[in-house]
Amino acid sequence: MSKKIRFGIIGCGLMGREFGSAVARWCHLTEEVAKPEIVGVCDRNTTATAWFTDNFDTVRYVTDDYKELLQKEDIDAIYCALPHNLHAKVYSDIIRAGKHLLGEKPFGIDFEANAEILKAIEENPDVIVRCASEFPFFPACQELIRWIKEDKFGKIIEVRAGFKHSSDMDLTKPINWKRMIEINGEYGCMGDLGIHTQHVPFHVGWTPKNVYAVLSNIATQRPDGKGGVVPCKTWDNATLVCDATDKKGNEFAMVFETKRMSPGSTDEWYIEVDGLDASAKFNSNDPNAFMYTQAVGKEQAWCRLNIGYKPQFKTITGGIFEFGFTDAILQMWCSFMKEVSGEEVAFGCFTPEETLLSHKLLTAALKSNKEKRVVVLDEVK
Ligand SMILES: NC(=O)c1ccc[n+]([C@@H]2O[C@H](COP(=O)([O-])OP(=O)(O)OC[C@H]3O[C@@H](n4cnc5c(N)ncnc54)[C@H](O)[C@@H]3O)[C@@H](O)[C@H]2O)c1
């Protein structure tokens, strides 16, 4: 039988439950990998923890005080999915308690908060810490990543990555914590969606050097859900244009788009790579499709490969079937479990060093938008 790693969950909301669901169908994986076991749950909302106690007979500890879970010797690792204003304190405490951590983005509400978390990691080098991001685990995106690693694109012309939603275009949608600066952070949509767009580029060594940012606050007020209206100050849409370099120092253009007001988009995550030898793209709207170009004489034709269910980590599902969001979550978790077990993975979760680069980019983007100029990332310290 495979090894078990005992988990505590801090924050049992939308994402906490996704982890629970992945654990519940761990048998879906045929990969040799340690199994997560949920032994403790923490949330201040008892309905949220009740979902876990109702569905998992492994849960021994239920609390509204996360420090209680950190004191337990029979908890090896924590998944933490809390609002952004709590990341710095709670993530640092988890790491200092010697528990492995899969934390959620943006990994600190701002640059200073991220620095606090990174300091705790530096002081505890034996603890494995990663940031959640699941979309790159779609098989068609994995194929695109293989093309990058195999250098199939030749000289890169431009890379575009984005994550877009449209539900905020409904101006009657009440405000929630993800639209409040004090809880979500000044980054707004960039903090919420940015790391998802940066995962593939940063992981393959494509680094933004500078940024020109256009940020828009389109809905300046929202219903408060109690019959009133309150100001809504977070950025709804962001477009970041960067000069980037690859590992060999070649320069190219890189564009990141994070939008909550994108007509027609529902959880639309994409990456597009244009190169002189070939181009390719993946869009979660069409999750089975790996799109790539083939040269026809001096011209390029777009081809579509229906990739099927061919993920990085093996499962019971036949290769002819389709892959979805919850499958991507399971693959991300498998990757994290392998990394916690000291195994190398072909493509892993977002690393703490990458969260630092992310915070430099987003902090530079805020400055760029404010001062209406290109900001070099090295200016952010
Ligand atoms: N990976 C993804 O695709 C993805 C998607 C959505 C959100 N997220 C991230 O996950 C994190 C959580 O987001 P969510 O959508 O699950 O939020 P959520 O609001 O659904 O859940 C947060 C939970 O934290 C609990 N909580 C808040 N303050 C607490 C405290 N002081 N002590 C204990 N519990 C507390 C709330 O009661 C709630 O149940 C955020 O960092 C967010 O950016 C990631």
The ligand as a Tripos MOL2 file, in Angstrom:
@<TRIPOS>MOLECULE
LIG
   44    48     1     0     0
SMALL
NO_CHARGES

@<TRIPOS>ATOM
      1 N1         -6.6060   27.5420   -7.4880 N.am      1 LIG1
      2 C1         -7.7420   28.0950   -7.8730 C.2       1 LIG1
      3 O1         -8.2330   27.8450   -8.9670 O.2       1 LIG1
      4 C2         -8.4580   29.0260   -6.9500 C.ar      1 LIG1
      5 C3         -9.8010   29.3660   -7.1930 C.ar      1 LIG1
      6 C4        -10.4510   30.2060   -6.2740 C.ar      1 LIG1
      7 C5         -9.7660   30.7110   -5.2000 C.ar      1 LIG1
      8 N2         -8.4510   30.3810   -5.0030 N.ar      1 LIG1
      9 C6         -7.6950   30.9130   -3.8370 C.3       1 LIG1
     10 O2         -8.0140   30.0960   -2.7010 O.3       1 LIG1
     11 C7         -8.0480   30.9100   -1.5160 C.3       1 LIG1
     12 C8         -9.4320   30.7810   -0.8890 C.3       1 LIG1
     13 O3        -10.3970   31.1040   -1.8550 O.3       1 LIG1
     14 P1        -11.8340   30.4090   -1.8580 P.3       1 LIG1
     15 O4        -12.4210   30.7270   -3.1760 O.co2     1 LIG1
     16 O5        -11.7370   29.0060   -1.4190 O.co2     1 LIG1
     17 O6        -12.5410   31.2990   -0.7440 O.3       1 LIG1
     18 P2        -13.8290   30.9800    0.1240 P.3       1 LIG1
     19 O7        -14.3200   32.2900    0.6080 O.co2     1 LIG1
     20 O8        -14.7530   30.0710   -0.6050 O.co2     1 LIG1
     21 O9        -13.2030   30.1370    1.3420 O.3       1 LIG1
     22 C9        -12.4100   30.7280    2.3200 C.3       1 LIG1
     23 C10       -12.7530   30.0470    3.6420 C.3       1 LIG1
     24 O10       -11.9140   30.6060    4.6610 O.3       1 LIG1
     25 C11       -12.6930   30.7270    5.8560 C.3       1 LIG1
     26 N3        -12.0720   31.7130    6.7250 N.ar      1 LIG1
     27 C12       -11.9600   33.0500    6.5170 C.ar      1 LIG1
     28 N4        -11.2940   33.6120    7.5360 N.ar      1 LIG1
     29 C13       -10.9620   32.6170    8.3950 C.ar      1 LIG1
     30 C14       -10.2450   32.5640    9.6180 C.ar      1 LIG1
     31 N5         -9.7420   33.6740   10.1730 N.pl3     1 LIG1
     32 N6        -10.0690   31.3680   10.2170 N.ar      1 LIG1
     33 C15       -10.5900   30.2420    9.6680 C.ar      1 LIG1
     34 N7        -11.2870   30.2320    8.5120 N.ar      1 LIG1
     35 C16       -11.4520   31.3970    7.8800 C.ar      1 LIG1
     36 C17       -14.0730   31.1320    5.3570 C.3       1 LIG1
     37 O11       -15.0750   30.8640    6.3180 O.3       1 LIG1
     38 C18       -14.2200   30.2960    4.0900 C.3       1 LIG1
     39 O12       -14.8570   29.0700    4.3400 O.3       1 LIG1
     40 C19        -7.6600   32.3220   -1.9580 C.3       1 LIG1
     41 O13        -6.2890   32.5010   -1.7800 O.3       1 LIG1
     42 C20        -8.0190   32.3320   -3.4470 C.3       1 LIG1
     43 O14        -7.2620   33.2610   -4.2110 O.3       1 LIG1
     44 C21        -7.8080   29.5430   -5.8470 C.ar      1 LIG1
@<TRIPOS>BOND
     1     1     2 1
     2     2     3 2
     3     2     4 1
     4     4     5 ar
     5     4    44 ar
     6     5     6 ar
     7     6     7 ar
     8     7     8 ar
     9     8     9 1
    10     8    44 ar
    11     9    10 1
    12     9    42 1
    13    10    11 1
    14    11    12 1
    15    11    40 1
    16    12    13 1
    17    13    14 1
    18    14    15 2
    19    14    16 1
    20    14    17 1
    21    17    18 1
    22    18    19 2
    23    18    20 1
    24    18    21 1
    25    21    22 1
    26    22    23 1
    27    23    24 1
    28    23    38 1
    29    24    25 1
    30    25    26 1
    31    25    36 1
    32    26    27 ar
    33    26    35 ar
    34    27    28 ar
    35    28    29 ar
    36    29    30 ar
    37    29    35 ar
    38    30    31 1
    39    30    32 ar
    40    32    33 ar
    41    33    34 ar
    42    34    35 ar
    43    36    37 1
    44    36    38 1
    45    38    39 1
    46    40    41 1
    47    40    42 1
    48    42    43 1
@<TRIPOS>SUBSTRUCTURE
     1 LIG1         1 GROUP 0 **** ****
